[in-house]
Amino acid sequence: MYQPDGSRPAGTNNLTAPSNGNADAARIAFSSVRQGIHTGSGTIIDVNDYYDPTVGQTVYKSGRTTLVTFGTVIATKKSKYSAAFGTLYNQVEVDYNAGAGDSGGPVYYREYLFGQWHTTYYGLHVGSTAGGYRYFTPYTGIRTELSAVPLVK
């Protein structure tokens, strides 16, 4: 795997989902990695916890193409067809802006609480449909398929 382009190796894929169709994700073995969410221009924010989102929640997506955008969770437990994996189940539908190249970007929420920033990780951006719907794989789908959890501070 290379990040952010094909010229810089970042890690080796050691498990690819889906076995049960709950995630469009892969687990990568890394070394010397700085935990957190990369939001562009060298900025990395710490993750404090992780949950699945609920309908109506505001979420942010950090992507390579559209950078950081935000929107609202429209629905949970949706099915989405993936050309690579077939039907993905239990996906989250959102209305944030996203473009080609944003796939795999983290979805999260950040707020200022009691004098400090608090970031909750929700999942990974999957993509969009021709109808304009955008989807991400929630944290539990990634945990189920890859036995992976985010690194938290």
N, C-alpha and C positions, 0 to 999 in steps of 0.2 A: 504494500500500500504506500502511496505517495501523498504528501501533504505540503503545500497546497496545490502542487502541480506534479507532473510526471518526472521532474528532475531531482526531487529530494525524497529519498526513501525514509519512511516514518516508522514502519513496523511490518510484521508478518501476520497474515490472516491465519488464525488457528481454529476458527469455527464460524460457519456461515449459517444463518437462519434462512428459511424456516423449515422446521420439521413438522410443526403443527399449523403453520400459516398465521402465526400471531405477530411476526416482526419481519420487516425488511431491514436487516442489520447484519453486521458481522462483528466478531470479537477479534481484536487485534492485539498481539503481544508487543508491548512497547517497553523501552527502557529510557531512563532519563527524561521523564515526561513531567510537565508542570500541570497539576490537576487544576480543573476549572473550565469555564466556558470562554472560548476565544470570541470576542465581539468585534474584532478588526483593529487596525492601527496599533497592534501590539498589546491591546488591552485584554486582560484575563480576569474574569470575576470568579470568586469562590462559590462553590455549591454548598449549601447548608443542609439540605434534605431533599427527598424525592418522593413524589406521590403521583397518582393518576389524577388528571384534572376532572372538573365537573362542568356541566353545561352552564354557559354564561360567564365563565372565568376569562379574564384577560390573560393572554400568553404572548411571549416574545419568541421570535425565531431568529437565530443568527445563521446567515447563509453566505456562501461565497459570492453569489451574484447580486442579491438584493440587500446584502448586509443585514442589519437588525431591523426587523419589521414587527408589528404587533397586530393582534386581532382578538377575536372572541371565539371560544369553543362553542360550536353550533350543535354538535351531537357526538355521542360516544358509542362504542360498540358497532361501528359501521364496517361494512365489507368494501374492499377496494381491490380492483383487478390490477395486478402487477405483471408486466410483460416478462420479467425475470423469474417470478415465483408463482404466478397464478393468482388465485384469490387470497388476499390478506384479510384476516378477520379481526374484529375488536379494535379497529383503527379509530382515530379521533378526527372529526371534521372541523375545520377552522376557517376563518375568513381573513387571515393575514395575507399580505402580498408575498409571493414566492416566484422564482423563476428557475429555468434550467440551470443546473449547477448548485442549487441550494440543497439538494437531497443529501441526507445524512447530517444536516445541521441540527444543533440542539434546540429544543423547545423548552422554555423556562418562564418563570415569573420572578421579578425582582422588586422588592419594596424596602423602604426605610422604616425600620422598627426599633423603637427604644434606643435611638442614637446610633444605630449601625445598619448596614445593608444586609438583607436576608434574601437568598436566592434559592428557589425551589425548582428542581429539574423535573420536567414532565415527560420527555421522550425525544425522538428523532424525527425530523421532517422526512416524509416519504416522497411526496410529489403532488401533482395536480392532475385533474381529469380534464377532458375536452370541454366539459360543462362548466369549468372554472372552480370546481371544488378543490380544496387543498386538504391534505391528510398528514397526520403524523402517527407513528407507532408509539403508544404510551409505554411508560416505564415498565409496567407489569408484563407487557408482551416481550420486551427485551429480556427481562429477568427470566421469564418462562422459557424462551427459546435458547438463550445463551448463558444462563446462570451468571449473568453479569449485573453488577450494581455500580452506580456512579461513585467516584471518589469524592468524599465530602470533607469539609474542613472541620 
